[in-house]
């Protein structure tokens, strides 16, 4: 069994640590409240403002339209490059064989 003096030294040594824990918890709670307030403000701005929602929707649709056009033009460019390569190879073969155009 521990004596009263040993118990008192243990309690005294843990007293400072308990104070540190309580101070940390108070600061953490305060920071958590500030974060919750910021999140609530951001949600209010984003979801309660129909103008922002319509702008985001417009941007999303624009991105979708741009993606379709980009795919179209890249496909066209691929076919054009293949046609140019085939034409150049054919022209070089005609030059090699000596066939006049």
Helices and strands as residue ranges (DSSP letters): H 4-47, H 50-97
